[in-house]
Amino acid sequence: MVYEAEIVTQRKIADGCYRIELYAPEIARAAQPGQFVMVRTSITADPLLRRPFSINTVDRERGLVKILYRVVGRGTALLAGKKLGRRLSVFGPLGKGFTVPPSGRFAVVAGGLGIAPLYFLVQRLRALGNEVTVFYGAQNRYELLLQEKLAALRVRLFVATDNGAAGFKGTVVDLLRAEGIPPVDILYAAGPGPMLRALAAFLREAGIARAEFSLEERMGCGIGACRGCAVKVITPEGPVYKRVCVDGPVFLAEEVVWE
């Protein structure tokens, strides 16, 4: 599951945000929406650990995997500086992804870089001919990424920014309250923890039967050995801790203990 992937393209798409395309045919063939990869960004021991990245999309025919990321530390800064043709050690695909029914009506809620795993999901749902409504929020209009690509998928798209520079003024949860959630079979979401916590509370009020959330946690190994990404969930036997890297990153919203 560890592959040497060649960098095919790398583009800066917003301030501090990049979209990198890797030639990794084995990963492209196996990847499912919601899964992730662990990438070694340096050939030295600094940084020592691989970095987790959601799979943004794949091109199975061409063997390509795309990752959307923001520079937040040394590992991602090193990745942003990689040149075309360089090879990266990539471990994956990993984790449990989203449920993708063959038919139905679906809503997707993205906060900031939460669009990274959700874009792949929207592509898959639309390819199956499903109706998809996307609610997308960010701090400002420059952080609303991939809007043109979402529009090309012919989804119903609603956007919100904290400062009102684009779309609704407020958070994406405020947007949902204002617009109302259309009748859906599953609602999917990804974004920062506080956003997901607020969204889970709103969905309980709204009586949404099924919601799947992709959680963001720091990961050390990606295979559950270090238990550094444990999250508290409710089971029939009571509260337990599950590992985001192997039991997730996708969980039912109702099972997560939002502490």
N, C-alpha and C positions, 0 to 999 in steps of 0.2 A: 504493500500500500504506500510505499515511499517511492516517489518518482523524481527524476531530474527533468524539470520543465523549463523550456526555453521561453524567454520574454520575447513576444512578437510585437506588441505595441505597449506603450505606456503614455497616457495623456493626462494632463492636469485639467480637470473639468470645473474646478472652483478653487477658491483660496484654500490651500491646504488639503484639497481632495483630489484623488487620482483614481483612474480606472486602468488597470493593468490586464493585459491579455496574455495568457500562457498557453504554450503548446503542450498539452497533457492529455493525449487521447484516451488513456485508460480512465482517468478521472472524468473526462467529459462524457464517456459512455455510461458510467455508473452513477453519476451525481443526480440527486433528487432535490427539488426545491426545499430549502430550509437547512440543508446540510452545510458543512464548512470544511475548510482545510487548515492544516498547520504548516506554516512556511518558515523555513530557516532564512533569516535575512542577512546573516553574516557567516563568513567561512571561519571566523575566529570564535572564541568563547565569550565575546561581548557584542551583543547579548547572548547569554547562554541558551535560553529557551526559545523554542519556536513561537511564532505569533499566530493566533487564530484569526481567520478571515471567512466571512460568509461567502458562499458561492453566489455571485451576482447573476450570472447566466452561463450557459454553455452552447457551443456549436458542435454537436456530435459529429456531423459529417466532416468538418475540418479539424476536429480534435482539439478545440479551443475552450479554455476556461477563463472567465472574466471575474475579476475581484474589484470591488469598489471600496476604497478605504480613505481614512483621514490620517494625516500625520499628527500623532499625539505623543511620540516619544522616540527614543533612539532607534528601536527596531523599525518602525514605520518610516522614519527619516532615512534610514539606510535603504529601505525598499524603494522609496521615491527617487533615490539617486542611482538606481540600477539602470544600465544601458541596454538597448535592444541587443538580442543575441546572447546575453548572459543567461546562465542556467541557475535555477533555484531548486533546492531540495524541498519537495512538497509532499506532505503526508495527508492522504485522504482518498475519497470523501469520507467524512466522519459524522457521527451523530444521527439522531432521529429527526427526520424532516416533517413537513406539513402533510396532512391528509389531503389527497387530491381526488375527490370523487369524479366519476365520468360525466356527471351532469348536475345542474343545480344553479342557485343564485348565491353570489358571494360578495362580501365586503372586505376590503383590505384597509387597515389603518396603519400609517407609517409616521414615525416621528424622527425627523432628522436623517441620520445615516441608517435608520431602520429600513429605509427603502432598499438597502443592499440585498438582503435575502428575499424580500417581498417581490422585487421585480421579476426574478426567476419564476416565482409562484404565479404571478399575474400572466406571464407569458404562457405557462402551461395551462392555466385555466382557460385562457382565451383560445388557445390552440384546440381545445376540446369543444369550443363553441359556447362556452358558458358566459352568462352575464356577470360582469364584475364592476363594482363601484369602489373607487379608491378615494380615501380621505388622507390627505398628506399635509403635515404641518412641520414648520421649521422656524428657527429664530428670525430669519430674514429671507428675502427672495433669492439671495445668492446661494442659500443652502437648500433650496428646493431642486434637487438633482434629478436628472433623467425625465424631466417633464415632457419634453418632445417625444421621447421614446414611449412613454406611457400613453400619450395622446395617439401615437401611431398604432397602438394596440386597440384603439377604439373602446376605451373604457369610459365610464362616467367618472370624471375627475373633479374633486373639490379640494382646494388648497387653503391653508391658513398660515399666517405669519404672526409672530408675537407683536411686531410693530405695525402690522396692517399694510406693509408695503406691497404685498401681493395677496389677493384673495381676502378671506375673512380675517379680521383682527382678533387674535387670541390664539389659544392652543388648539391642537387638533381635537382634543376632547370637548372644548368649547364649541368647535365647529360641529361636532356630532350632535351636541345638545341643540344647536340652532337649526340644523338641517333635518335631524331625525334619521334614524337608521332604517334603510329600506328593508322589506322582508327578505331575509337571507337564510340559507341553510347552515352556513358557517361564516363566522367573522374571524379574520386573521389579523395579527398585529405584531409589530416589532418596533423597538425604539428604546429610549432611555428608561431606566427603572421607575422614576417618578411618574412618567407618562403612562406606563403600563399599569402602575398601581391605581392611578386616577381612572384609567379606562376600565379596569376590572370592576371598580366600585360603580361606575356608570352603567356597565352592562348588567350588573346585578339588579340595579334599579329598573332597567329597561326590559328585563326578563329575557335576554338573549340566551337561547338554549345551549349553543355550542360556540366557544371561542378558543382559538389556538394562538398562543403567544410564543414568539421566539425570544428567549431570555439572553441578556448580555451579562457575562460573568468573566472575571479573569481566569485564564486557564494556563496550567503548567505543562500538562502532558498530552491532553486530548484523548486519552484512553481510559480515564477513570482511576488510574493508579495513585495519583497524588491527592485526590479528593479536595483539591483547592477550589473547585467550582461548585461546591455543594449548595443546594437550595432546599428549603423546607417545604414539604408538600403534605397534603392530607390524603390518607389512604383509608380504606374500610377498617384497617387495624389501628388507625390513629396516625399522628404526625410522624413522618420520617424524613430523612435527608436523602435527596437524590442528586446525582452528578449531572450537571448540565451537559457535559461533553459526551456522555454515553446514553443517559436516560432522556436527554433533550438534544439540542437546545429548545425544541418545541414541546410545550406543555399545555394542557388544558388550563384556561385562566382560572377556573373554579377550584383547581387542586392546589394552586400555589398559595402559600401563606405569605401575605404581603406585609412584612414587618417593617 
